Amino acid sequence: MRDSWEKRIDRALELAGRDAAARPLLDAYRRLLILQRDCHASLRAHPEPLTGSLERDLIALRVHVPHILKDVVATGPPRLAEEARQIIAAGNHAIDVLLLTGWHTPSDEHFFARVILQPYANCLVTLRVRPLDRDLPHADNVCPFCGGAPQVSILQNASDAEPGGRQLQCGTCFTTWPFRRLLCARCGEDDERKLGYFHSPAYDHLRVDACDTCRHYLKSVDLSRLGLAVPVVDEVAGAPLDLWTHERGYEKIELNLVGL
């Protein structure tokens, strides 16, 4: 089976070839995925095994940061390019602060921390090394592995193994876990009258799951409609749904790497 990073990269290329409007966004995301794939592969091959404590693992992770920053300087939008230059100029201490802050007090607005910590957290999943120093809340609506917020909802045909046929996928380590269909993934609202589901024929396998109680939403990828979809990539390709939902006053539970 192909590595999941390769599946994401290939899917981004495929979707960019189909949709001229979404191509710049998907090309930028694909470039980030390639950088993340290489970081993940290097972390797995590092001579010192990862411990699950970011402070102790910084020596393995820090070396990848300048390459990622320099790529953003060369190819990224002006605001991110300037931020990357400032981090490079500030040196290793600034990099360490960036990563530790993003790990202990995560925010979907910490772009550079997220780009680097996603392959690190996913590598911990691959190696079955639990995070030791990430003291985040434990709840049904956060990742059972790393405590991260959900990036996307995945719908499948219900089965005995997965009643309800819905999973959430973590925006940090990409772990998936079962979650009730008729339940807000942000506040736990279960009143159907306060839960909205918005769908566009242009994105037949995508929908927006919005809650009128907390005014948050996330997108669902329905694999029963399109089994070849790669949820975190198809979610990015459905950017017009995010814009439509933002215009109606809803806030996304967890922004993706392209800021939507």
N, C-alpha and C positions, 0 to 999 in steps of 0.2 A: 504493500500500500504506500502511496506517495506521502511524504511528510506533509503535515497540515499547512506549514508555511508555503510549500510549493503549490498546494491547492489554492490558497488565497491569492498568491501571485498570478497563477494561471487564470483564475476566475476574474481578477481585475483586468487582465489583458483582454480576455474574451468580451467582457461587458463594455470595455472602452472601445473595442472595435465595432460594437453594435450601435452605440449611442453617442453621436457626435457632441451633443450638448453636455453629457456627463464625462466626456473623455478627459478634459484637463484635470478634473477632480480625481478620476480613477487612475490617471497616469501618475499624479502626485502621490496617491495612496500606495500604488504599486511600488514606487521608488522607496517609500518608507518600509514597506513589507520586505523588500530585498535587503535593506540595511538591518532590519530586525532578524531576518532569517540568518544572516551571516553572524550576527551577535549571538543568537541562540546556539548555532553550531559551534562557535568558538567556546562558549561557556560550557557546553557539554564535553568538549575535548580538553578543558583546562586541567593541568596536572594536579592542582589542588581541588578536591571535590567541594562543591558548594555545601554550605552548612545550614542555610535557611536563615541565618542572621545576616542582614544586609551589611551591617557594620564590619563584620568579619569577611564578607564576600566582596567588599568594595575593591579590593586589589585585583580581583578577576574581572570586575565589571567596568572599572574606571578606564581601562585602556581602550574600550570601544567608543567612549564618548567623543573624543576629539574628531574621529573619522566621521561620525554622524553629524556633529556640529559643522564641520567643514563642508559636508555635502549640502546642508541647509543653507550655509553662506553662499554657496555656488548656485543653487537651484531654487531656493525657497523664496517666498514673498518677502518684500523689504522689511516688514516689521520683525518677522522671525529671523531673517538673516542678520539684522542688527543685534537682536538678542543673543544669537549664537556667537557673534563676534565678541560681545561683552563677556560671555561665559568663558570663551577661549582665553581672552586677555587676563581674566581673573585667576586662571590656573586651577590646580587640582583641588584646592580647598573649596572653591566655588562649586566645582563638580560634585564633591562629596556632600555639600550642603543641599544642593539641588536634588540629589538622589535620596538622601535620608529624609528630607522634608516631604518629597513625593511619596515615599514609602509609608511614613508614619502618619502624615496628615494629607491623604490623597485628595486631589481636586482635578476635575476634568479640564481645568484651565491651565494646569501645569504641563504644557505640551512636551517639552524636552524630557522631563521626568517620565512621562507616560511612554514616550517612544522607546526609552531605554529600559524601563522597568517591566514592560510587557514581555519581552523575550526572557528577562531574568525570572519573572514569576512563572511563565510557561515552562521554563527549563526546570524549575523546582517541581512542577507537576509531573513532567516527564521522568524526572529522577526519583519521584516519590519522596521528596524532602520537604517536610512541612515548614512553613514560615515560623520562626521562633520569636520574632520581635515585632510583630505587627498586631498591636493591641486594638483591634477594631471590634465593633459590636457583632454579636452572633445573633442572627435572626433568619427566618425563612426566606427573606427577600434579599439576602446578601450571600456572596459566594461561600460555600462551606469549607473551601480550601484556604482562601486568602482573605476573605472578608470584603472583597471588592463589590462595587455596585454592578447591577446587570447592564450590559450594553444593548442586548437584543433579546427578544422572545422568539422561541422556535416552536412552531406548531407541527404536529404529526398526527396521524390517525391514532386514536386511542387504542390501547391494548391492555392486557392484564398486567404486563410488566410496567407500563407507564399510564396509569389511569388518568384520563383527561387529556393526554397527548400534548402537554405543554411543558417546555423547559425554558429556563433563563440561562443566558450565557454571560459569564463574567467579562467585564471590560478590562480587567487587569491580567488574569492568567488564562482566560478562555475556558475555564471549567464550566460544564453545564450541570444543572440540577433541576429536578422536577418542581413544578409550581402550579397551583390551581389555575384553571382557565379564567374563571369569573372572580378575579381578585386583582386589585391594583398592586402592582409591584413596588410602589413607593410608600403608600400609606395603609394598605390592607383593606381598603374599601371593598365591600362585597355586595352592595346594593346595585342591582343591574340598572336601575334608573339613573345612577350617577356614573356609570361606566359607558364610554362611547367607543365605537369601533368604526374607523373611517377607511374606505378602500377606494382605489382608483383603478379603472380598467387598464390604464397605461402600465400599472405595476400589479399584475393579477395575483402574484404570490406574496405581495406585501400588504400590510395594513398598519394603521396607527391605532394603538390601544391607549385611550386617554381617560383621565379621571377628573370629574368635575369637583371632587372634594378637595384634592390637593393641587389640582391644575398641573399635573405632570403627565408625561406620556413616555412610551417607548414604542419602537416599531417591532412588528412580528413578521417573521419569514415563515411561510407555510410550505413545508417540504412535501405535504401531500398534494400540492398543486404543482410544485417544481422541485423534484428530488435532486436535481443537479445544482441547486443553489448552494452557495457557501455563505452562511448567515451574516458574518461580520462584513463581508464584501458586498453582498447584495443590499445590505442595510445602507451602506455608503452610497451605492448607486441610486437608491431611492431618495436622494436629497430633496427633490421637489416636494415630497410629502412632509419633510421637516419644515420647509419654508411655509407651506400651507398651514401646518399646525401651529407654528410660532405666531403667524399672523392672527390666529384665533386665541392667543393668550396663554398657550400651554408651554411649559418648560420641560425639556427632556431630562429624564432621570440621569443619564450619563452621556455626555457628548462623545462622539467618535473622534478619531485622530485628526480628521479634516475639519473639526470644529462645528459639526452639525449633529 
